[in-house]
């Protein structure tokens, strides 16, 4: 059990480092978040990271997109 906890802490530290380094692709961190979501029991984290990697569902795009992905425009 301790080995698993250490592995999760190490993966979390690596993910944090990946995000902070501009030279590393964001996809690398997103893949790690998918992995971290499993042991953390967070389906929301896994789903979000998978959608960021693969794109959002076109069927219900407005409901699936997080608010930071929405672009608000006005008509003239």
N, CA, C and O atoms as a Maestro MAE file, in Angstrom:
{
 s_m_m2io_version
 :::
 2.0.0
}

f_m_ct {
 s_m_title
 :::
 protein
 m_atom[304] {
  # First column is atom index #
  i_m_mmod_type
  r_m_x_coord
  r_m_y_coord
  r_m_z_coord
  i_m_residue_number
  s_m_chain_name
  s_m_pdb_residue_name
  s_m_pdb_atom_name
  i_m_atomic_number
  :::
  1 25 0.823 -1.193 0.000 1 A "UNK " " N  " 7
  2 3 0.000 0.000 0.000 1 A "UNK " " CA " 6
  3 2 0.877 1.270 0.000 1 A "UNK " " C  " 6
  4 15 0.588 2.233 -0.711 1 A "UNK " " O  " 8
  5 25 1.925 1.254 0.791 2 A "UNK " " N  " 7
  6 3 2.830 2.413 0.852 2 A "UNK " " CA " 6
  7 2 3.479 2.680 -0.500 2 A "UNK " " C  " 6
  8 15 3.661 3.831 -0.897 2 A "UNK " " O  " 8
  9 25 3.825 1.604 -1.201 3 A "UNK " " N  " 7
  10 3 4.437 1.753 -2.528 3 A "UNK " " CA " 6
  11 2 3.470 2.448 -3.482 3 A "UNK " " C  " 6
  12 15 3.884 3.299 -4.270 3 A "UNK " " O  " 8
  13 25 2.184 2.095 -3.417 4 A "UNK " " N  " 7
  14 3 1.161 2.709 -4.275 4 A "UNK " " CA " 6
  15 2 1.010 4.183 -3.943 4 A "UNK " " C  " 6
  16 15 0.918 5.014 -4.848 4 A "UNK " " O  " 8
  17 25 0.983 4.523 -2.654 5 A "UNK " " N  " 7
  18 3 0.864 5.925 -2.249 5 A "UNK " " CA " 6
  19 2 2.073 6.724 -2.705 5 A "UNK " " C  " 6
  20 15 1.927 7.861 -3.153 5 A "UNK " " O  " 8
  21 25 3.254 6.154 -2.599 6 A "UNK " " N  " 7
  22 3 4.476 6.824 -3.040 6 A "UNK " " CA " 6
  23 2 4.432 7.055 -4.551 6 A "UNK " " C  " 6
  24 15 4.819 8.117 -5.040 6 A "UNK " " O  " 8
  25 25 3.959 6.052 -5.276 7 A "UNK " " N  " 7
  26 3 3.845 6.167 -6.740 7 A "UNK " " CA " 6
  27 2 2.892 7.299 -7.121 7 A "UNK " " C  " 6
  28 15 3.183 8.078 -8.029 7 A "UNK " " O  " 8
  29 25 1.754 7.389 -6.428 8 A "UNK " " N  " 7
  30 3 0.797 8.469 -6.702 8 A "UNK " " CA " 6
  31 2 1.404 9.828 -6.396 8 A "UNK " " C  " 6
  32 15 1.223 10.775 -7.162 8 A "UNK " " O  " 8
  33 25 2.122 9.934 -5.282 9 A "UNK " " N  " 7
  34 3 2.759 11.215 -4.931 9 A "UNK " " CA " 6
  35 2 3.803 11.593 -5.974 9 A "UNK " " C  " 6
  36 15 3.914 12.759 -6.352 9 A "UNK " " O  " 8
  37 25 4.566 10.610 -6.438 10 A "UNK " " N  " 7
  38 3 5.585 10.869 -7.449 10 A "UNK " " CA " 6
  39 2 4.941 11.308 -8.753 10 A "UNK " " C  " 6
  40 15 5.411 12.254 -9.385 10 A "UNK " " O  " 8
  41 25 3.874 10.637 -9.163 11 A "UNK " " N  " 7
  42 3 3.170 10.987 -10.392 11 A "UNK " " CA " 6
  43 2 2.568 12.386 -10.282 11 A "UNK " " C  " 6
  44 15 2.602 13.156 -11.242 11 A "UNK " " O  " 8
  45 25 2.029 12.708 -9.139 12 A "UNK " " N  " 7
  46 3 1.477 14.048 -8.925 12 A "UNK " " CA " 6
  47 2 2.576 15.097 -9.020 12 A "UNK " " C  " 6
  48 15 2.379 16.139 -9.644 12 A "UNK " " O  " 8
  49 25 3.723 14.840 -8.415 13 A "UNK " " N  " 7
  50 3 4.848 15.784 -8.481 13 A "UNK " " CA " 6
  51 2 5.324 15.949 -9.924 13 A "UNK " " C  " 6
  52 15 5.624 17.064 -10.353 13 A "UNK " " O  " 8
  53 25 5.396 14.848 -10.673 14 A "UNK " " N  " 7
  54 3 5.804 14.920 -12.078 14 A "UNK " " CA " 6
  55 2 4.806 15.744 -12.885 14 A "UNK " " C  " 6
  56 15 5.202 16.537 -13.739 14 A "UNK " " O  " 8
  57 25 3.536 15.562 -12.622 15 A "UNK " " N  " 7
  58 3 2.493 16.295 -13.338 15 A "UNK " " CA " 6
  59 2 2.592 17.781 -13.049 15 A "UNK " " C  " 6
  60 15 2.491 18.606 -13.958 15 A "UNK " " O  " 8
  61 25 2.788 18.120 -11.792 16 A "UNK " " N  " 7
  62 3 2.946 19.526 -11.433 16 A "UNK " " CA " 6
  63 2 4.150 20.133 -12.155 16 A "UNK " " C  " 6
  64 15 4.073 21.256 -12.654 16 A "UNK " " O  " 8
  65 25 5.250 19.402 -12.212 17 A "UNK " " N  " 7
  66 3 6.454 19.879 -12.888 17 A "UNK " " CA " 6
  67 2 6.205 20.052 -14.384 17 A "UNK " " C  " 6
  68 15 6.644 21.035 -14.980 17 A "UNK " " O  " 8
  69 25 5.495 19.087 -14.995 18 A "UNK " " N  " 7
  70 3 5.182 19.169 -16.430 18 A "UNK " " CA " 6
  71 2 4.384 20.419 -16.760 18 A "UNK " " C  " 6
  72 15 4.626 21.067 -17.778 18 A "UNK " " O  " 8
  73 25 3.441 20.753 -15.908 19 A "UNK " " N  " 7
  74 3 2.593 21.920 -16.142 19 A "UNK " " CA " 6
  75 2 3.407 23.207 -16.022 19 A "UNK " " C  " 6
  76 15 3.182 24.164 -16.763 19 A "UNK " " O  " 8
  77 25 4.334 23.221 -15.103 20 A "UNK " " N  " 7
  78 3 5.127 24.432 -14.869 20 A "UNK " " CA " 6
  79 2 6.216 24.654 -15.911 20 A "UNK " " C  " 6
  80 15 6.674 25.784 -16.087 20 A "UNK " " O  " 8
  81 25 6.635 23.614 -16.596 21 A "UNK " " N  " 7
  82 3 7.684 23.746 -17.604 21 A "UNK " " CA " 6
  83 2 7.062 24.006 -18.976 21 A "UNK " " C  " 6
  84 15 6.303 23.187 -19.495 21 A "UNK " " O  " 8
  85 25 7.393 25.142 -19.540 22 A "UNK " " N  " 7
  86 3 6.846 25.512 -20.853 22 A "UNK " " CA " 6
  87 2 7.339 24.614 -21.975 22 A "UNK " " C  " 6
  88 15 6.714 24.549 -23.034 22 A "UNK " " O  " 8
  89 25 8.442 23.926 -21.763 23 A "UNK " " N  " 7
  90 3 9.023 23.112 -22.831 23 A "UNK " " CA " 6
  91 2 8.359 21.741 -22.974 23 A "UNK " " C  " 6
  92 15 8.566 21.053 -23.973 23 A "UNK " " O  " 8
  93 25 7.567 21.346 -21.985 24 A "UNK " " N  " 7
  94 3 6.918 20.032 -22.038 24 A "UNK " " CA " 6
  95 2 5.514 20.168 -22.603 24 A "UNK " " C  " 6
  96 15 4.801 21.116 -22.274 24 A "UNK " " O  " 8
  97 25 5.108 19.221 -23.457 25 A "UNK " " N  " 7
  98 3 3.757 19.294 -24.016 25 A "UNK " " CA " 6
  99 2 2.690 19.074 -22.937 25 A "UNK " " C  " 6
  100 15 2.858 18.250 -22.038 25 A "UNK " " O  " 8
  101 25 1.609 19.816 -23.043 26 A "UNK " " N  " 7
  102 3 0.518 19.704 -22.085 26 A "UNK " " CA " 6
  103 2 -0.099 18.309 -22.109 26 A "UNK " " C  " 6
  104 15 -0.578 17.826 -21.083 26 A "UNK " " O  " 8
  105 25 -0.090 17.662 -23.266 27 A "UNK " " N  " 7
  106 3 -0.663 16.312 -23.375 27 A "UNK " " CA " 6
  107 2 -0.001 15.348 -22.400 27 A "UNK " " C  " 6
  108 15 -0.650 14.435 -21.889 27 A "UNK " " O  " 8
  109 25 1.263 15.544 -22.145 28 A "UNK " " N  " 7
  110 3 1.986 14.679 -21.203 28 A "UNK " " CA " 6
  111 2 1.351 14.769 -19.815 28 A "UNK " " C  " 6
  112 15 1.131 13.748 -19.164 28 A "UNK " " O  " 8
  113 25 1.062 15.977 -19.368 29 A "UNK " " N  " 7
  114 3 0.424 16.159 -18.064 29 A "UNK " " CA " 6
  115 2 -1.005 15.625 -18.077 29 A "UNK " " C  " 6
  116 15 -1.443 15.012 -17.104 29 A "UNK " " O  " 8
  117 25 -1.730 15.850 -19.164 30 A "UNK " " N  " 7
  118 3 -3.106 15.362 -19.247 30 A "UNK " " CA " 6
  119 2 -3.171 13.839 -19.158 30 A "UNK " " C  " 6
  120 15 -4.064 13.297 -18.507 30 A "UNK " " O  " 8
  121 25 -2.245 13.152 -19.798 31 A "UNK " " N  " 7
  122 3 -2.208 11.688 -19.705 31 A "UNK " " CA " 6
  123 2 -1.986 11.255 -18.253 31 A "UNK " " C  " 6
  124 15 -2.587 10.286 -17.789 31 A "UNK " " O  " 8
  125 25 -1.132 11.969 -17.554 32 A "UNK " " N  " 7
  126 3 -0.882 11.636 -16.150 32 A "UNK " " CA " 6
  127 2 -2.117 11.901 -15.300 32 A "UNK " " C  " 6
  128 15 -2.386 11.156 -14.357 32 A "UNK " " O  " 8
  129 25 -2.874 12.954 -15.620 33 A "UNK " " N  " 7
  130 3 -4.102 13.227 -14.873 33 A "UNK " " CA " 6
  131 2 -5.133 12.131 -15.086 33 A "UNK " " C  " 6
  132 15 -5.881 11.795 -14.168 33 A "UNK " " O  " 8
  133 25 -5.181 11.568 -16.292 34 A "UNK " " N  " 7
  134 3 -6.078 10.435 -16.538 34 A "UNK " " CA " 6
  135 2 -5.688 9.292 -15.608 34 A "UNK " " C  " 6
  136 15 -6.547 8.676 -14.977 34 A "UNK " " O  " 8
  137 25 -4.395 9.013 -15.526 35 A "UNK " " N  " 7
  138 3 -3.907 7.934 -14.668 35 A "UNK " " CA " 6
  139 2 -4.191 8.240 -13.197 35 A "UNK " " C  " 6
  140 15 -4.646 7.362 -12.464 35 A "UNK " " O  " 8
  141 25 -3.931 9.456 -12.763 36 A "UNK " " N  " 7
  142 3 -4.152 9.832 -11.370 36 A "UNK " " CA " 6
  143 2 -5.630 9.774 -10.975 36 A "UNK " " C  " 6
  144 15 -5.954 9.507 -9.818 36 A "UNK " " O  " 8
  145 25 -6.508 10.019 -11.919 37 A "UNK " " N  " 7
  146 3 -7.940 10.007 -11.619 37 A "UNK " " CA " 6
  147 2 -8.440 8.649 -11.173 37 A "UNK " " C  " 6
  148 15 -9.409 8.562 -10.419 37 A "UNK " " O  " 8
  149 25 -7.792 7.584 -11.628 38 A "UNK " " N  " 7
  150 3 -8.213 6.229 -11.248 38 A "UNK " " CA " 6
  151 2 -8.016 5.958 -9.769 38 A "UNK " " C  " 6
  152 15 -8.996 5.744 -9.055 38 A "UNK " " O  " 8
  153 25 -6.766 5.959 -9.279 39 A "UNK " " N  " 7
  154 3 -6.543 5.693 -7.860 39 A "UNK " " CA " 6
  155 2 -7.176 6.738 -6.942 39 A "UNK " " C  " 6
  156 15 -7.519 6.443 -5.797 39 A "UNK " " O  " 8
  157 25 -7.326 7.954 -7.449 40 A "UNK " " N  " 7
  158 3 -7.939 9.006 -6.634 40 A "UNK " " CA " 6
  159 2 -9.453 8.830 -6.566 40 A "UNK " " C  " 6
  160 15 -10.123 9.482 -5.765 40 A "UNK " " O  " 8
  161 25 -9.992 7.948 -7.410 41 A "UNK " " N  " 7
  162 3 -11.440 7.727 -7.430 41 A "UNK " " CA " 6
  163 2 -12.190 8.903 -8.015 41 A "UNK " " C  " 6
  164 15 -13.347 9.139 -7.666 41 A "UNK " " O  " 8
  165 25 -11.541 9.650 -8.908 42 A "UNK " " N  " 7
  166 3 -12.165 10.841 -9.476 42 A "UNK " " CA " 6
  167 2 -12.495 10.637 -10.950 42 A "UNK " " C  " 6
  168 15 -11.661 10.863 -11.827 42 A "UNK " " O  " 8
  169 25 -13.718 10.209 -11.202 43 A "UNK " " N  " 7
  170 3 -14.170 10.053 -12.586 43 A "UNK " " CA " 6
  171 2 -14.208 11.410 -13.283 43 A "UNK " " C  " 6
  172 15 -13.962 11.499 -14.486 43 A "UNK " " O  " 8
  173 25 -14.513 12.456 -12.538 44 A "UNK " " N  " 7
  174 3 -14.570 13.797 -13.129 44 A "UNK " " CA " 6
  175 2 -13.196 14.220 -13.653 44 A "UNK " " C  " 6
  176 15 -13.097 14.790 -14.740 44 A "UNK " " O  " 8
  177 25 -12.144 13.945 -12.891 45 A "UNK " " N  " 7
  178 3 -10.789 14.286 -13.332 45 A "UNK " " CA " 6
  179 2 -10.421 13.500 -14.577 45 A "UNK " " C  " 6
  180 15 -9.902 14.063 -15.541 45 A "UNK " " O  " 8
  181 25 -10.688 12.200 -14.560 46 A "UNK " " N  " 7
  182 3 -10.385 11.353 -15.718 46 A "UNK " " CA " 6
  183 2 -11.151 11.817 -16.955 46 A "UNK " " C  " 6
  184 15 -10.575 11.943 -18.036 46 A "UNK " " O  " 8
  185 25 -12.447 12.069 -16.793 47 A "UNK " " N  " 7
  186 3 -13.273 12.496 -17.930 47 A "UNK " " CA " 6
  187 2 -12.801 13.825 -18.497 47 A "UNK " " C  " 6
  188 15 -12.709 13.992 -19.713 47 A "UNK " " O  " 8
  189 25 -12.503 14.772 -17.609 48 A "UNK " " N  " 7
  190 3 -12.036 16.083 -18.069 48 A "UNK " " CA " 6
  191 2 -10.738 15.952 -18.860 48 A "UNK " " C  " 6
  192 15 -10.612 16.503 -19.953 48 A "UNK " " O  " 8
  193 25 -9.776 15.222 -18.303 49 A "UNK " " N  " 7
  194 3 -8.480 15.076 -18.963 49 A "UNK " " CA " 6
  195 2 -8.630 14.345 -20.306 49 A "UNK " " C  " 6
  196 15 -7.977 14.708 -21.284 49 A "UNK " " O  " 8
  197 25 -9.478 13.332 -20.352 50 A "UNK " " N  " 7
  198 3 -9.704 12.616 -21.614 50 A "UNK " " CA " 6
  199 2 -10.348 13.516 -22.654 50 A "UNK " " C  " 6
  200 15 -9.996 13.451 -23.832 50 A "UNK " " O  " 8
  201 25 -11.288 14.356 -22.232 51 A "UNK " " N  " 7
  202 3 -11.932 15.282 -23.184 51 A "UNK " " CA " 6
  203 2 -10.943 16.317 -23.684 51 A "UNK " " C  " 6
  204 15 -10.965 16.683 -24.859 51 A "UNK " " O  " 8
  205 25 -10.074 16.794 -22.800 52 A "UNK " " N  " 7
  206 3 -9.057 17.754 -23.223 52 A "UNK " " CA " 6
  207 2 -8.116 17.116 -24.245 52 A "UNK " " C  " 6
  208 15 -7.687 17.775 -25.192 52 A "UNK " " O  " 8
  209 25 -7.798 15.848 -24.056 53 A "UNK " " N  " 7
  210 3 -6.907 15.146 -24.976 53 A "UNK " " CA " 6
  211 2 -7.575 14.815 -26.306 53 A "UNK " " C  " 6
  212 15 -6.970 14.982 -27.365 53 A "UNK " " O  " 8
  213 25 -8.809 14.350 -26.253 54 A "UNK " " N  " 7
  214 3 -9.480 13.817 -27.446 54 A "UNK " " CA " 6
  215 2 -10.508 14.740 -28.067 54 A "UNK " " C  " 6
  216 15 -10.985 14.489 -29.173 54 A "UNK " " O  " 8
  217 25 -10.850 15.800 -27.367 55 A "UNK " " N  " 7
  218 3 -11.881 16.697 -27.860 55 A "UNK " " CA " 6
  219 2 -13.200 16.446 -27.153 55 A "UNK " " C  " 6
  220 15 -13.384 15.426 -26.488 55 A "UNK " " O  " 8
  221 25 -14.086 17.367 -27.304 56 A "UNK " " N  " 7
  222 3 -15.376 17.298 -26.627 56 A "UNK " " CA " 6
  223 2 -16.446 16.757 -27.569 56 A "UNK " " C  " 6
  224 15 -16.382 16.951 -28.782 56 A "UNK " " O  " 8
  225 25 -17.428 16.076 -26.986 57 A "UNK " " N  " 7
  226 3 -18.513 15.444 -27.731 57 A "UNK " " CA " 6
  227 2 -19.338 16.497 -28.469 57 A "UNK " " C  " 6
  228 15 -19.782 17.476 -27.870 57 A "UNK " " O  " 8
  229 25 -19.536 16.296 -29.737 58 A "UNK " " N  " 7
  230 3 -20.295 17.255 -30.549 58 A "UNK " " CA " 6
  231 2 -21.800 17.171 -30.323 58 A "UNK " " C  " 6
  232 15 -22.520 18.124 -30.621 58 A "UNK " " O  " 8
  233 25 -22.281 16.061 -29.807 59 A "UNK " " N  " 7
  234 3 -23.719 15.879 -29.613 59 A "UNK " " CA " 6
  235 2 -24.272 16.908 -28.628 59 A "UNK " " C  " 6
  236 15 -25.256 17.587 -28.923 59 A "UNK " " O  " 8
  237 25 -23.652 17.020 -27.481 60 A "UNK " " N  " 7
  238 3 -24.110 17.963 -26.474 60 A "UNK " " CA " 6
  239 2 -22.934 18.855 -26.083 60 A "UNK " " C  " 6
  240 15 -22.542 18.913 -24.918 60 A "UNK " " O  " 8
  241 25 -22.391 19.536 -27.060 61 A "UNK " " N  " 7
  242 3 -21.167 20.296 -26.885 61 A "UNK " " CA " 6
  243 2 -21.283 21.350 -25.788 61 A "UNK " " C  " 6
  244 15 -20.369 21.506 -24.979 61 A "UNK " " O  " 8
  245 25 -22.383 22.060 -25.756 62 A "UNK " " N  " 7
  246 3 -22.528 23.139 -24.766 62 A "UNK " " CA " 6
  247 2 -22.523 22.598 -23.342 62 A "UNK " " C  " 6
  248 15 -21.953 23.219 -22.444 62 A "UNK " " O  " 8
  249 25 -23.154 21.446 -23.130 63 A "UNK " " N  " 7
  250 3 -23.193 20.863 -21.788 63 A "UNK " " CA " 6
  251 2 -21.840 20.248 -21.414 63 A "UNK " " C  " 6
  252 15 -21.473 20.226 -20.239 63 A "UNK " " O  " 8
  253 25 -21.104 19.752 -22.404 64 A "UNK " " N  " 7
  254 3 -19.847 19.065 -22.131 64 A "UNK " " CA " 6
  255 2 -18.681 20.021 -21.914 64 A "UNK " " C  " 6
  256 15 -17.723 19.678 -21.221 64 A "UNK " " O  " 8
  257 25 -18.749 21.199 -22.490 65 A "UNK " " N  " 7
  258 3 -17.624 22.128 -22.398 65 A "UNK " " CA " 6
  259 2 -17.555 22.798 -21.030 65 A "UNK " " C  " 6
  260 15 -18.568 23.269 -20.512 65 A "UNK " " O  " 8
  261 25 -16.365 22.838 -20.449 66 A "UNK " " N  " 7
  262 3 -16.218 23.617 -19.220 66 A "UNK " " CA " 6
  263 2 -16.316 25.106 -19.563 66 A "UNK " " C  " 6
  264 15 -16.048 25.508 -20.695 66 A "UNK " " O  " 8
  265 25 -16.690 25.896 -18.601 67 A "UNK " " N  " 7
  266 3 -16.920 27.319 -18.863 67 A "UNK " " CA " 6
  267 2 -15.683 28.032 -19.395 67 A "UNK " " C  " 6
  268 15 -15.811 29.010 -20.132 67 A "UNK " " O  " 8
  269 25 -14.493 27.567 -19.040 68 A "UNK " " N  " 7
  270 3 -13.292 28.239 -19.542 68 A "UNK " " CA " 6
  271 2 -13.067 27.975 -21.032 68 A "UNK " " C  " 6
  272 15 -12.208 28.610 -21.643 68 A "UNK " " O  " 8
  273 25 -13.817 27.058 -21.620 69 A "UNK " " N  " 7
  274 3 -13.704 26.761 -23.050 69 A "UNK " " CA " 6
  275 2 -14.770 27.483 -23.872 69 A "UNK " " C  " 6
  276 15 -14.692 27.483 -25.101 69 A "UNK " " O  " 8
  277 25 -15.748 28.089 -23.237 70 A "UNK " " N  " 7
  278 3 -16.817 28.783 -23.949 70 A "UNK " " CA " 6
  279 2 -16.374 30.176 -24.386 70 A "UNK " " C  " 6
  280 15 -15.746 30.906 -23.619 70 A "UNK " " O  " 8
  281 25 -16.702 30.531 -25.607 71 A "UNK " " N  " 7
  282 3 -16.402 31.865 -26.117 71 A "UNK " " CA " 6
  283 2 -17.731 32.593 -26.261 71 A "UNK " " C  " 6
  284 15 -18.625 32.130 -26.970 71 A "UNK " " O  " 8
  285 25 -17.858 33.705 -25.605 72 A "UNK " " N  " 7
  286 3 -19.085 34.486 -25.639 72 A "UNK " " CA " 6
  287 2 -18.916 35.583 -26.695 72 A "UNK " " C  " 6
  288 15 -17.937 36.330 -26.683 72 A "UNK " " O  " 8
  289 25 -19.874 35.661 -27.594 73 A "UNK " " N  " 7
  290 3 -19.824 36.695 -28.633 73 A "UNK " " CA " 6
  291 2 -21.202 37.344 -28.718 73 A "UNK " " C  " 6
  292 15 -22.222 36.719 -28.426 73 A "UNK " " O  " 8
  293 25 -21.207 38.588 -29.116 74 A "UNK " " N  " 7
  294 3 -22.483 39.292 -29.270 74 A "UNK " " CA " 6
  295 2 -22.717 39.590 -30.740 74 A "UNK " " C  " 6
  296 15 -21.773 39.720 -31.519 74 A "UNK " " O  " 8
  297 25 -23.974 39.695 -31.103 75 A "UNK " " N  " 7
  298 3 -24.340 40.061 -32.483 75 A "UNK " " CA " 6
  299 2 -24.380 41.565 -32.614 75 A "UNK " " C  " 6
  300 15 -24.674 42.287 -31.662 75 A "UNK " " O  " 8
  301 25 -24.082 42.017 -33.806 76 A "UNK " " N  " 7
  302 3 -24.187 43.448 -34.068 76 A "UNK " " CA " 6
  303 2 -25.423 43.721 -34.838 76 A "UNK " " C  " 6
  304 15 -25.704 44.874 -35.166 76 A "UNK " " O  " 8
  :::
 }
 m_bond[303] {
  # First column is bond index #
  i_m_from
  i_m_to
  i_m_order
  :::
  1 1 2 1
  2 2 3 1
  3 3 4 2
  4 3 5 1
  5 5 6 1
  6 6 7 1
  7 7 8 2
  8 7 9 1
  9 9 10 1
  10 10 11 1
  11 11 12 2
  12 11 13 1
  13 13 14 1
  14 14 15 1
  15 15 16 2
  16 15 17 1
  17 17 18 1
  18 18 19 1
  19 19 20 2
  20 19 21 1
  21 21 22 1
  22 22 23 1
  23 23 24 2
  24 23 25 1
  25 25 26 1
  26 26 27 1
  27 27 28 2
  28 27 29 1
  29 29 30 1
  30 30 31 1
  31 31 32 2
  32 31 33 1
  33 33 34 1
  34 34 35 1
  35 35 36 2
  36 35 37 1
  37 37 38 1
  38 38 39 1
  39 39 40 2
  40 39 41 1
  41 41 42 1
  42 42 43 1
  43 43 44 2
  44 43 45 1
  45 45 46 1
  46 46 47 1
  47 47 48 2
  48 47 49 1
  49 49 50 1
  50 50 51 1
  51 51 52 2
  52 51 53 1
  53 53 54 1
  54 54 55 1
  55 55 56 2
  56 55 57 1
  57 57 58 1
  58 58 59 1
  59 59 60 2
  60 59 61 1
  61 61 62 1
  62 62 63 1
  63 63 64 2
  64 63 65 1
  65 65 66 1
  66 66 67 1
  67 67 68 2
  68 67 69 1
  69 69 70 1
  70 70 71 1
  71 71 72 2
  72 71 73 1
  73 73 74 1
  74 74 75 1
  75 75 76 2
  76 75 77 1
  77 77 78 1
  78 78 79 1
  79 79 80 2
  80 79 81 1
  81 81 82 1
  82 82 83 1
  83 83 84 2
  84 83 85 1
  85 85 86 1
  86 86 87 1
  87 87 88 2
  88 87 89 1
  89 89 90 1
  90 90 91 1
  91 91 92 2
  92 91 93 1
  93 93 94 1
  94 94 95 1
  95 95 96 2
  96 95 97 1
  97 97 98 1
  98 98 99 1
  99 99 100 2
  100 99 101 1
  101 101 102 1
  102 102 103 1
  103 103 104 2
  104 103 105 1
  105 105 106 1
  106 106 107 1
  107 107 108 2
  108 107 109 1
  109 109 110 1
  110 110 111 1
  111 111 112 2
  112 111 113 1
  113 113 114 1
  114 114 115 1
  115 115 116 2
  116 115 117 1
  117 117 118 1
  118 118 119 1
  119 119 120 2
  120 119 121 1
  121 121 122 1
  122 122 123 1
  123 123 124 2
  124 123 125 1
  125 125 126 1
  126 126 127 1
  127 127 128 2
  128 127 129 1
  129 129 130 1
  130 130 131 1
  131 131 132 2
  132 131 133 1
  133 133 134 1
  134 134 135 1
  135 135 136 2
  136 135 137 1
  137 137 138 1
  138 138 139 1
  139 139 140 2
  140 139 141 1
  141 141 142 1
  142 142 143 1
  143 143 144 2
  144 143 145 1
  145 145 146 1
  146 146 147 1
  147 147 148 2
  148 147 149 1
  149 149 150 1
  150 150 151 1
  151 151 152 2
  152 151 153 1
  153 153 154 1
  154 154 155 1
  155 155 156 2
  156 155 157 1
  157 157 158 1
  158 158 159 1
  159 159 160 2
  160 159 161 1
  161 161 162 1
  162 162 163 1
  163 163 164 2
  164 163 165 1
  165 165 166 1
  166 166 167 1
  167 167 168 2
  168 167 169 1
  169 169 170 1
  170 170 171 1
  171 171 172 2
  172 171 173 1
  173 173 174 1
  174 174 175 1
  175 175 176 2
  176 175 177 1
  177 177 178 1
  178 178 179 1
  179 179 180 2
  180 179 181 1
  181 181 182 1
  182 182 183 1
  183 183 184 2
  184 183 185 1
  185 185 186 1
  186 186 187 1
  187 187 188 2
  188 187 189 1
  189 189 190 1
  190 190 191 1
  191 191 192 2
  192 191 193 1
  193 193 194 1
  194 194 195 1
  195 195 196 2
  196 195 197 1
  197 197 198 1
  198 198 199 1
  199 199 200 2
  200 199 201 1
  201 201 202 1
  202 202 203 1
  203 203 204 2
  204 203 205 1
  205 205 206 1
  206 206 207 1
  207 207 208 2
  208 207 209 1
  209 209 210 1
  210 210 211 1
  211 211 212 2
  212 211 213 1
  213 213 214 1
  214 214 215 1
  215 215 216 2
  216 215 217 1
  217 217 218 1
  218 218 219 1
  219 219 220 2
  220 219 221 1
  221 221 222 1
  222 222 223 1
  223 223 224 2
  224 223 225 1
  225 225 226 1
  226 226 227 1
  227 227 228 2
  228 227 229 1
  229 229 230 1
  230 230 231 1
  231 231 232 2
  232 231 233 1
  233 233 234 1
  234 234 235 1
  235 235 236 2
  236 235 237 1
  237 237 238 1
  238 238 239 1
  239 239 240 2
  240 239 241 1
  241 241 242 1
  242 242 243 1
  243 243 244 2
  244 243 245 1
  245 245 246 1
  246 246 247 1
  247 247 248 2
  248 247 249 1
  249 249 250 1
  250 250 251 1
  251 251 252 2
  252 251 253 1
  253 253 254 1
  254 254 255 1
  255 255 256 2
  256 255 257 1
  257 257 258 1
  258 258 259 1
  259 259 260 2
  260 259 261 1
  261 261 262 1
  262 262 263 1
  263 263 264 2
  264 263 265 1
  265 265 266 1
  266 266 267 1
  267 267 268 2
  268 267 269 1
  269 269 270 1
  270 270 271 1
  271 271 272 2
  272 271 273 1
  273 273 274 1
  274 274 275 1
  275 275 276 2
  276 275 277 1
  277 277 278 1
  278 278 279 1
  279 279 280 2
  280 279 281 1
  281 281 282 1
  282 282 283 1
  283 283 284 2
  284 283 285 1
  285 285 286 1
  286 286 287 1
  287 287 288 2
  288 287 289 1
  289 289 290 1
  290 290 291 1
  291 291 292 2
  292 291 293 1
  293 293 294 1
  294 294 295 1
  295 295 296 2
  296 295 297 1
  297 297 298 1
  298 298 299 1
  299 299 300 2
  300 299 301 1
  301 301 302 1
  302 302 303 1
  303 303 304 2
  :::
 }
}
